[in-house]
């Protein structure tokens, strides 16, 4: 082929490529923006409902607009109100509840109180495991219709809920320690055993705290003081998870044990000097060893750190 013909053929091919490229770009620019794909009906039915405030928990018999940030550990019962407007009123429903990583408990069917509505609504009544009330911590709720999950929710119980809520709230999203208590041990689910403010010198004692608005992999510092003076070698660091969670630290001395006197434990953000929460306790030879078993239950060994 003469060179002039080859040149014309190359120019024509280049022009076609340019035109095709322009057409492709125009198609990309002029096409209407596409949003996220709409879930199929099967996918939507398989997912737990996420309607805000369809489940609210209260220490009182009246349904509040929202679940309080903290519920009191001293409550004799908790009402779990539910409202599922897309479910028929006669739908069989069960409720499982658990503390932190504890084993789930199923609420007896007799504690499901239905409203007279055309849709599924009413409340479940939760009873504490011991006469002392509900153990502080984070509780998870799972509503089921057979194996299908209808909805999930959670709430936080604190030992000093009223006192904490009465304080000036921190800025939104700021990490908060909402409960700090001292006890003689923890069970495998992280529940406190032998909650007390006076301990004998021998043995190990724990500080258990619950927090909100945690930041994943950030850390708390736990500080112990005796008669107002810090015990440097007793300090520890506790990693937090995002959202709500629990943490603990412990204090123990070699025989004959801790000196008698007034003590305090503080929980701070790592690197901070201002405690997020404090708890006072005493060590005395006259203090009886706190029981490591809930009332009416056999003794359980504490968790080794």
C-alpha positions as CSV (number, residue, x, y, z in Angstrom):
1,X,0.0,0.0,0.0
2,X,1.4,3.5,-0.9
3,X,2.5,5.5,2.1
4,X,-0.1,8.1,1.4
5,X,-2.9,5.5,1.6
6,X,-1.5,4.1,4.9
7,X,-1.4,7.6,6.3
8,X,-5.0,8.2,5.4
9,X,-6.0,4.9,6.9
10,X,-4.1,5.7,10.2
11,X,-5.7,9.1,10.4
12,X,-9.2,7.6,9.9
13,X,-8.6,5.0,12.5
14,X,-7.4,7.7,15.0
15,X,-10.4,9.8,14.3
16,X,-12.8,6.9,14.9
17,X,-11.1,6.2,18.2
18,X,-11.4,9.8,19.2
19,X,-15.1,9.9,18.3
20,X,-15.7,6.7,20.2
21,X,-13.9,8.0,23.2
22,X,-15.9,11.3,23.1
23,X,-19.1,9.3,22.7
24,X,-18.2,7.1,25.7
25,X,-17.4,10.2,27.9
26,X,-20.6,11.9,26.8
27,X,-22.5,8.8,27.7
28,X,-20.9,8.8,31.2
29,X,-21.5,12.5,31.7
30,X,-25.0,12.7,30.4
31,X,-26.3,9.5,31.9
32,X,-28.5,10.1,35.0
33,X,-26.6,9.4,38.3
34,X,-27.3,6.0,39.7
35,X,-28.0,5.6,43.4
36,X,-27.4,2.5,45.5
37,X,-29.2,-0.6,44.3
38,X,-32.6,-1.1,45.9
39,X,-32.6,-4.2,48.1
40,X,-34.7,-7.1,46.9
41,X,-37.8,-7.9,48.9
42,X,-36.2,-11.1,50.1
43,X,-33.2,-9.1,51.4
44,X,-35.4,-6.5,53.1
45,X,-37.5,-9.2,54.8
46,X,-34.4,-11.0,56.1
47,X,-32.9,-7.9,57.8
48,X,-33.9,-6.9,61.4
49,X,-36.1,-3.8,61.6
50,X,-34.3,-0.6,62.3
51,X,-37.2,1.8,63.0
52,X,-36.0,4.4,65.7
53,X,-37.7,4.0,69.0
54,X,-39.8,1.0,68.1
55,X,-38.4,-0.6,71.3
56,X,-38.0,1.5,74.4
57,X,-37.1,0.4,77.9
58,X,-38.3,2.0,81.1
59,X,-38.1,1.5,84.9
60,X,-41.7,2.7,85.1
61,X,-45.0,1.4,83.8
62,X,-45.6,4.3,81.3
63,X,-44.0,4.1,77.9
64,X,-41.5,6.9,77.4
65,X,-40.6,8.5,74.0
66,X,-37.1,7.1,74.1
67,X,-35.1,4.8,76.3
68,X,-33.2,6.8,79.0
69,X,-29.4,6.9,78.7
70,X,-29.1,5.0,81.9
71,X,-31.5,2.8,83.8
72,X,-31.2,2.3,87.6
73,X,-29.7,-0.9,88.9
74,X,-32.1,-0.8,91.9
75,X,-35.1,-1.2,89.7
76,X,-37.4,-4.0,90.8
77,X,-38.5,-4.6,87.1
78,X,-38.0,-3.1,83.7
79,X,-40.7,-2.6,81.0
80,X,-39.6,-3.4,77.5
81,X,-42.2,-1.7,75.2
82,X,-42.4,-2.7,71.6
83,X,-44.3,-1.5,68.6
84,X,-44.0,-3.2,65.2
85,X,-46.6,-1.7,63.0
86,X,-45.8,-3.9,60.0
87,X,-46.4,-7.1,62.0
88,X,-49.9,-8.7,62.7
89,X,-51.1,-8.4,66.2
90,X,-51.3,-12.2,66.7
91,X,-47.7,-12.8,65.6
92,X,-45.9,-15.2,68.1
93,X,-43.1,-13.3,69.7
94,X,-40.3,-14.2,72.1
95,X,-37.7,-12.0,73.8
96,X,-34.2,-12.9,74.7
97,X,-32.1,-10.7,76.9
98,X,-28.5,-10.9,78.0
99,X,-25.9,-8.8,79.9
100,X,-22.7,-8.1,78.0
101,X,-21.4,-11.5,76.8
102,X,-23.6,-13.5,79.2
103,X,-25.9,-16.4,78.2
104,X,-29.3,-15.3,76.8
105,X,-32.4,-15.6,78.9
106,X,-35.9,-16.0,77.5
107,X,-38.7,-14.0,79.1
108,X,-41.6,-16.2,80.1
109,X,-44.6,-16.0,77.8
110,X,-46.7,-14.8,80.7
111,X,-44.7,-11.6,80.8
112,X,-45.7,-10.6,77.3
113,X,-48.5,-8.1,77.6
114,X,-50.2,-7.3,74.3
115,X,-52.0,-4.1,73.4
116,X,-55.4,-4.2,71.6
117,X,-54.1,-2.9,68.3
118,X,-54.4,-4.1,64.7
119,X,-50.6,-4.5,64.7
120,X,-48.0,-6.0,67.1
121,X,-47.4,-3.9,70.2
122,X,-47.2,-4.3,73.9
123,X,-44.5,-4.8,76.5
124,X,-42.4,-7.5,78.1
125,X,-41.6,-7.4,81.9
126,X,-38.0,-8.1,82.9
127,X,-37.3,-9.3,86.5
128,X,-33.8,-8.9,88.0
129,X,-31.8,-12.0,88.8
130,X,-31.3,-11.1,92.5
131,X,-33.3,-9.0,95.1
132,X,-30.5,-6.4,94.9
133,X,-31.7,-5.5,91.4
134,X,-30.1,-5.5,87.9
135,X,-26.3,-5.9,87.5
136,X,-24.8,-2.7,86.0
137,X,-23.7,-3.0,82.4
138,X,-24.9,-3.2,78.8
139,X,-27.9,-5.4,78.0
140,X,-28.8,-6.7,74.6
141,X,-32.4,-7.5,73.5
142,X,-33.5,-9.8,70.6
143,X,-37.1,-10.2,69.6
144,X,-37.8,-13.4,67.6
145,X,-40.6,-15.0,65.7
146,X,-39.4,-18.5,65.8
147,X,-35.8,-18.4,64.3
148,X,-36.4,-15.1,62.6
149,X,-35.1,-11.9,64.2
150,X,-37.8,-9.3,64.3
151,X,-35.8,-6.5,66.0
152,X,-32.8,-5.8,68.3
153,X,-32.1,-3.2,70.9
154,X,-29.9,-2.4,73.9
155,X,-29.9,-0.4,77.1
156,X,-27.4,0.5,79.9
157,X,-27.9,-0.1,83.6
158,X,-25.9,2.0,86.1
159,X,-25.6,1.8,89.9
160,X,-25.9,5.6,90.3
161,X,-28.1,6.3,87.3
162,X,-30.1,9.2,88.9
163,X,-26.9,10.9,90.2
164,X,-25.1,10.6,86.9
165,X,-28.1,11.9,84.8
166,X,-28.4,14.9,87.2
167,X,-24.9,16.0,86.4
168,X,-24.1,18.4,83.7
169,X,-24.0,16.3,80.5
170,X,-20.7,16.4,78.5
171,X,-20.7,17.4,74.8
172,X,-22.4,15.0,72.5
173,X,-20.2,12.1,71.5
174,X,-17.7,12.6,74.4
175,X,-16.6,9.4,76.2
176,X,-18.4,9.0,79.5
177,X,-17.9,6.6,82.4
178,X,-21.5,6.1,83.7
179,X,-20.9,3.5,86.4
180,X,-17.9,2.7,88.6
181,X,-18.2,0.2,91.5
182,X,-15.9,-1.9,93.7
183,X,-16.4,-5.6,94.2
184,X,-14.7,-8.8,95.4
185,X,-14.9,-10.6,92.1
186,X,-16.4,-11.0,88.6
187,X,-18.2,-14.0,87.1
188,X,-17.4,-15.3,83.7
189,X,-19.9,-12.9,82.1
190,X,-18.3,-9.9,83.7
191,X,-21.0,-9.4,86.3
192,X,-19.8,-8.0,89.7
193,X,-19.8,-10.4,92.7
194,X,-19.6,-9.2,96.3
195,X,-20.2,-5.5,95.6
196,X,-19.0,-3.5,98.6
197,X,-17.2,-0.4,99.8
198,X,-15.3,-2.0,102.7
199,X,-12.9,-4.9,102.2
200,X,-10.5,-6.9,104.4
201,X,-6.8,-6.5,103.8
202,X,-6.2,-9.9,102.2
203,X,-7.6,-10.9,98.8
204,X,-8.1,-9.2,95.5
205,X,-10.7,-6.4,94.8
206,X,-12.0,-5.2,91.5
207,X,-13.1,-1.9,90.0
208,X,-15.7,-2.4,87.4
209,X,-16.9,0.4,85.1
210,X,-19.3,1.0,82.3
211,X,-18.7,3.6,79.6
212,X,-20.5,5.2,76.7
213,X,-19.2,6.7,73.4
214,X,-16.0,4.7,73.5
215,X,-13.5,5.0,70.7
216,X,-12.1,1.8,69.3
217,X,-8.5,1.0,70.5
218,X,-8.4,4.2,72.7
219,X,-7.5,3.5,76.3
220,X,-8.5,4.3,79.8
221,X,-6.1,4.8,82.7
222,X,-7.1,3.3,86.1
223,X,-5.5,4.9,89.1
224,X,-5.5,3.7,92.8
225,X,-5.0,6.1,95.7
226,X,-4.4,5.3,99.4
227,X,-5.0,8.1,101.9
228,X,-5.0,10.5,99.0
229,X,-1.6,9.4,97.6
230,X,-1.4,7.6,94.3
231,X,0.0,4.0,94.3
232,X,2.0,4.2,91.0
233,X,2.8,0.5,90.7
234,X,-1.0,-0.3,90.9
235,X,-2.0,1.8,87.9
236,X,-3.2,0.0,84.8
237,X,-4.4,0.7,81.2
238,X,-7.7,-0.7,79.8
239,X,-8.5,-0.7,76.1
240,X,-12.0,0.5,75.0
241,X,-14.2,-0.5,72.2
242,X,-16.4,1.8,70.1
243,X,-19.8,2.6,71.5
244,X,-20.8,1.3,74.9
245,X,-18.7,-1.2,76.9
246,X,-17.3,-2.3,80.3
247,X,-13.8,-2.5,81.7
248,X,-12.2,-3.5,85.0
249,X,-9.0,-3.4,86.9
250,X,-7.9,-5.0,90.2
251,X,-5.8,-4.3,93.3
252,X,-4.0,-6.8,95.5
253,X,-1.1,-6.8,97.9
254,X,1.2,-9.6,99.1
255,X,0.5,-11.0,102.6
256,X,-0.5,-9.6,105.0
257,X,-2.4,-7.6,102.4
258,X,-3.3,-4.0,101.9
259,X,-2.7,-1.5,104.8
260,X,-5.9,-0.4,106.5
261,X,-7.2,3.0,105.6
262,X,-9.2,5.1,103.0
263,X,-8.8,4.3,99.3
264,X,-10.1,5.6,96.0
265,X,-10.1,4.3,92.5
266,X,-10.2,6.7,89.5
267,X,-10.9,6.1,85.8
268,X,-9.4,8.6,83.3
269,X,-8.8,8.9,79.6
270,X,-5.2,7.9,79.0
271,X,-3.0,11.0,79.1
272,X,-5.6,13.0,81.0
273,X,-5.4,14.3,84.6
274,X,-9.2,14.8,85.1
275,X,-11.0,11.6,86.3
276,X,-14.1,10.6,84.5
277,X,-15.3,8.7,87.6
278,X,-14.2,8.0,91.1
279,X,-15.2,5.5,93.8
280,X,-14.2,5.5,97.4
281,X,-13.7,2.4,99.6
282,X,-12.0,1.4,102.8
283,X,-9.7,-1.5,103.9
284,X,-10.2,-2.7,107.4
285,X,-9.5,-5.9,109.3
286,X,-13.0,-5.6,110.7
287,X,-14.6,-5.8,107.3
288,X,-16.2,-9.2,106.5
289,X,-15.2,-10.8,103.3
290,X,-17.8,-10.0,100.7
291,X,-19.8,-12.9,99.4
292,X,-18.9,-14.1,95.9
293,X,-22.3,-15.5,95.2
294,X,-25.6,-13.8,94.4
295,X,-28.3,-14.3,97.1
296,X,-29.6,-17.9,96.9
297,X,-26.9,-19.0,94.4
298,X,-23.9,-21.2,95.0
299,X,-20.5,-19.5,95.3
300,X,-18.7,-18.8,92.0
301,X,-15.0,-18.3,91.7
302,X,-13.8,-14.9,90.4
303,X,-12.3,-14.5,87.0
304,X,-8.5,-14.5,86.9
305,X,-7.1,-11.6,84.9
